[in-house]
Amino acid sequence: MTQPEGASPGSTVDATVFAVVFLGASLLVCVLGLVGIVPDAPFDSDPPSLAPLLVGVVAFLVIAFVVDPMLTPKQEPDREQVRRWLSRAVLYRLAAMETPALAGLVTAIVTDSRSPLVLGALGVLVLAVLWWPGGGDRSAFLNTMRRRAAPRFGAAAIDDALTDGRLRLVRTRVR
């Protein structure tokens, strides 16, 4: 694959690969909880079982209304700044994507129920669908970033920052 300009070999990773790792880890937490932590607990449909979905909604709202506006460049950025912006946005989303699974695990342990683990996995999958960083015109994440960029510096900056039509994560700290 082509390395972004100025990047040393091995300093970037495909965002989709990184997202698969995060998604797998999130779902693994739920499966391990079902099999190993609360294996004999019943499936209850009580209000605390909905905690993982509520945490997922809060994570979505925090990303949409707090994190994204803070991360979006105020002036027209160059190509490298757009890459860093997209990389940060993906990393924050992936961290937030895991919160329903962790909330499900904690709730399952506290309430001795398996339902929060299943609902936590559902919350993770819903956030993954909304925030999947895959390339192409059908990527919900890239389309969201294009809409956010359009009024400030143009949606074309997003497409210019992609490598071979794919989003590659770069180091987000400037040395």
N, C-alpha and C positions, 0 to 999 in steps of 0.2 A: 504494500500500500504506500501511497505517497505521503510523506511526512509534511506537516505544515511548515511554512517558511520559518526559518529560525529555530525550529525544534530539533533537539538532538534525538537520535534514534532511541526508541523505547520510552520517550517522555510523554507520549500520548497513548490513549487507549480509546477504543471505540465505545461510545456511550451505551450502545445496545448491549455489549458484553458486560459492562459494569452494571447495567440495569438488571440483566439476567442473574447476576451474582446476588444483588440485593433482593430481588424477588424470590430467588431460591432460598436465601437465608430467612426471609420473613415467613415463607410457607413452611420451612423446616421447623421453625419455632412452634408453629401451630401443630404440626404433625407430632413433634416430640412431646408437646403438652398433652395431646390426645392419647398417645401411646404410653408415655412414660410417667407423666406427672399426675394426671387425673384419669387413669385408665378405667376405673370402675364407677366414676361419677355419672350421674344421670344427665340427660339433656333436658335442662329446665328452660322454660320460657318466661323468666321473671325479668323485671326491669333492669337489674344490674347486668344481665346478659347483653343488653344493648350498648353498654359502655364502649366497646371497641368501635362500633359504628359512629357513636358520638365523637369519640376521639378522632376518627378519620375525617369527619365533617369539620371539626375545629382545625385540624391540620391543613385541610384544603383551604379554609377561609384565611388562615394565617399566611399561607403561601401567597394566595391571590391578592390579599388586601394589605399585607404588611411587608413581606419579603420581596415580592416582585417589584413594587414601586421603589423600594430602597435600592435594589440591584440595578434597575434599568438606567443606563447611562443618560445623563442630562443633555450633553452635547453629542454631536455626531462623532462616533468612535471610529478608530481605524479597525482593520481586519482582526488584529490580535486582541484588541479590547473587546470586540464582539465575541471572539472565541472564549475569552475569560468570562464574560458575562454569561454566555450560554453554559459554560462548564459549571459555574457557581449555581446557576438556576437548576441544572440537572442534579447536582450534589445535594442541594437543599431539598429538592423534591424527593430524592431517593431516601434521605433520612426521614422525611415526613411520611413516606410511604410505609415505613416499618412500624410506625406508631400504633396502628390498629392491632397488629400481631402482638406487640408487647403489652398493650392494654388488655388484649384478650387473655394472654398468659397470666397476668397479674389477677385479673378478675376471676379467671377459672380457679386459681389457687385459693383466693379469698372466699369465693362462694361455693367451692367444691362442685362445679358444674362444667360440663363440656361445651355447652352452647357458646360461651364467649370465644372459645378458640375457633369454632366454625365461623362465627360472625367476624372475628378478627381476620381470618383468611379471606372472607368475602370483602371486607373493607380494603385489604391490601390489593386484591385483584381489581376492585373498582378504581382505586387510585392509580394502579399500574396502567389501566386502560386510558385514563385521562392524561397521564403524564409520561407515557412511554416515549423515550427519546429517539426512536428509530428515524431513519431518513425518509425522504420522499415527501410528496405533496399530501399524503394522507396522515402524516404524523400530527397528532393532536398537540403535542408539545411544541413542535416547530411552528405550527399554525398559530398557537397562542402567542409565541414569541414574535412572530411576524406582525400580529395585530397590535402587540404592545409597542413594537418598534416603529410602526408605520407613521404615527403622528410626530415622532421626534426626529428620526433620521432615516426612515424608509425601510420597508420590508426587504428590499433587495440586499441590504447589508447582511441579513441572515444567510441568504443563499450564497453570497460571496465568501462567507466564513466556513462553509461546509467543505470537507475534503472528499472528493469523489462522490458528492451527494450525501455524505454521511457526517454525522456529528462526532467529532473526536474531542475527548476531554483533554484539556491542557492544564498545566500547573496554574493555580489561581493566585498564587502569591508572587509578587514581583520581587526578584532578588536585588 
